[in-house]
Amino acid sequence: MTSPIKMFGAEWCRDCRRTKKQLDELGIEYDYIDLVVDPSAADVAEEISGRKNIPVVVYPDASHQVEPSNADVEAKLRELSLI
């Protein structure tokens, strides 16, 4: 089963590592799409966000955040009643 949350990122990206750590610490399930392993996914992330910035986090309500702060992610997870 796939998770309702998708995160497009890369290990070299500090914001990606931070967001990934936050989701892990909160026990949130998500699909991590590594843009180094799957470079074509970068086009998908850019299509979603309209930007080249990462991470791109896509939520179950089809909204997304680009380079979100921890507070942004937490607020969105609360809004969706995931935490």
ZIVENSUL-V377232 format. One line per field, one symbol per residue. psi: psi as a letter, one per 20 degrees, with the letter a starting at -180 (. if undefined). burial: + if it has 24 or more other ideal C-beta (glycine too) atoms within 12 Angstrom, else -. Layout:
BEGIN
psi = ???
burial = ???
END
This chain:
BEGIN
psi = pqqippppaqhioghghggggggghikppqppooighmhhhhhgghgghjriqqqppprhjjrrqplqrhhggggghghjki.
burial = ----++++++--+-++-+++-++----+-+-++++-----++--+--++---+++++++----+++++----+--++------
END
